[in-house]
Amino acid sequence: MIHVIFVGYRFPPSDSGACLDMLGAIRENITNRGTPGRLRTIRTVLGPDTAAPDARRTQALLGHTLRRSGCSPTGEPGVFGGDAPVRLIAEPLYAEDFISVYSDAMLDDTY
């Protein structure tokens, strides 16, 4: 399984090449011709204000990438797909906070 964590990275408009590469890699790991992909969780760690413009833009880019890859919102906030759901989670923490509380248990789908 693949879990992606963006710690402090906001997809700045000036870095469109890296943005395209990362979003493309996410798309490739969601599904493979109808079979569930390996991607399970995407977390963003961009500070405590998850409603800040940069945080909202990052969540929107990731959400649109999931939808474009065939993952529909399930009705549960931040969950896309069906048989192998992908969770999109905005952590309301600064990078140093997240690093201090991070554990492998956070990679479990039920965490």
Backbone torsions as a table, in degrees:
resi	resn	phi	psi	omega
1	MET	NA	150.8	-179.9
2	ILE	-115.4	134.7	175.1
3	HIS	-127.6	129.2	-178.3
4	VAL	-112.3	131.6	177.8
5	ILE	-126.7	119.4	175.3
6	PHE	-96.6	105.9	-179.4
7	VAL	-102.7	104.4	177.3
8	GLY	79.3	-1.5	-179.0
9	TYR	-97.4	122.7	-172.9
10	ARG	-111.2	16.9	-175.5
11	PHE	50.7	63.4	-178.4
12	PRO	-61.9	142.9	-179.8
13	PRO	-57.0	-27.5	-179.1
14	SER	-76.3	-6.1	-177.0
15	ASP	-119.3	51.0	-173.7
16	SER	-66.5	-30.4	178.9
17	GLY	-63.6	-48.5	178.7
18	ALA	-64.7	-38.2	178.3
19	CYS	-59.8	-49.0	179.9
20	LEU	-62.3	-40.7	179.3
21	ASP	-63.7	-46.3	-177.9
22	MET	-68.1	-43.4	178.8
23	LEU	-65.4	-36.5	176.6
24	GLY	-64.0	-40.9	178.4
25	ALA	-64.9	-37.2	177.2
26	ILE	-64.4	-46.9	179.4
27	ARG	-57.3	-42.2	-177.9
28	GLU	-65.0	-24.8	-176.5
29	ASN	-100.2	7.9	178.9
30	ILE	-87.0	-54.4	178.9
31	THR	-140.5	158.3	175.5
32	ASN	-132.9	91.8	-179.9
33	ARG	54.1	48.8	175.1
34	GLY	92.5	-14.7	177.4
35	THR	-88.9	143.9	-179.6
36	PRO	-57.5	138.6	178.2
37	GLY	-82.6	-174.2	-176.7
38	ARG	-93.8	-16.0	-177.2
39	LEU	-70.0	129.1	-179.1
40	ARG	-119.0	-37.6	-175.4
41	THR	-142.1	139.9	169.4
42	ILE	-124.3	121.1	177.3
43	ARG	-114.8	140.3	172.4
44	THR	-115.7	136.1	-179.9
45	VAL	-125.6	93.5	-172.4
46	LEU	-126.9	19.5	-180.0
47	GLY	110.9	167.9	-174.3
48	PRO	-69.8	-20.0	-179.1
49	ASP	-93.0	88.9	-178.4
50	THR	-72.9	-4.6	176.6
51	ALA	-100.7	4.8	177.2
52	ALA	-64.8	151.2	-177.2
53	PRO	-53.3	-44.8	-179.8
54	ASP	-64.8	-40.5	179.8
55	ALA	-66.9	-42.5	178.7
56	ARG	-65.1	-41.2	179.1
57	ARG	-62.8	-44.0	179.3
58	THR	-62.5	-45.5	178.0
59	GLN	-61.7	-39.8	179.5
60	ALA	-65.8	-43.5	177.9
61	LEU	-59.6	-43.9	-179.5
62	LEU	-69.7	-41.2	177.9
63	GLY	-62.6	-43.3	177.8
64	HIS	-65.6	-35.3	176.9
65	THR	-63.4	-43.0	178.1
66	LEU	-63.5	-45.1	179.5
67	ARG	-62.9	-43.0	-179.6
68	ARG	-62.5	-24.8	180.0
69	SER	-89.4	5.9	177.1
70	GLY	95.7	6.0	178.4
71	CYS	-91.9	117.2	178.0
72	SER	-92.8	147.5	173.5
73	PRO	-59.5	139.9	-176.0
74	THR	-91.6	-9.0	-173.8
75	GLY	102.7	-25.3	173.2
76	GLU	-85.1	128.8	-176.5
77	PRO	-53.8	128.9	176.3
78	GLY	76.1	10.0	-179.8
79	VAL	-115.6	127.7	-177.9
80	PHE	-122.6	146.2	174.8
81	GLY	97.0	-173.2	-176.4
82	GLY	-130.2	-84.3	-175.9
83	ASP	-61.2	-39.2	178.8
84	ALA	-127.7	79.2	-173.6
85	PRO	-64.1	149.5	174.8
86	VAL	-111.6	127.8	179.7
87	ARG	-99.7	132.6	176.8
88	LEU	-112.0	111.3	-171.4
89	ILE	-121.8	126.8	173.7
90	ALA	-99.0	109.5	179.3
91	GLU	-81.3	125.7	-179.5
92	PRO	-84.0	58.1	-174.9
93	LEU	-134.9	154.3	167.4
94	TYR	-76.9	161.3	-178.5
95	ALA	-55.2	-46.6	-177.9
96	GLU	-65.7	-32.1	175.9
97	ASP	-65.7	-48.1	-177.9
98	PHE	-60.9	-44.7	-179.4
99	ILE	-62.7	-34.3	-178.8
100	SER	-73.5	-24.0	-179.4
101	VAL	-109.2	-4.9	-178.1
102	TYR	-60.2	141.1	171.7
103	SER	-148.3	162.5	178.7
104	ASP	-61.7	-23.8	178.4
105	ALA	-61.4	-25.3	179.7
106	MET	-67.9	-14.7	178.6
107	LEU	-86.7	-10.6	178.3
108	ASP	-72.4	136.5	-178.8
109	ASP	-59.6	-23.4	-176.0
110	THR	-94.0	-3.2	-176.7
111	TYR	-65.9	NA	NA
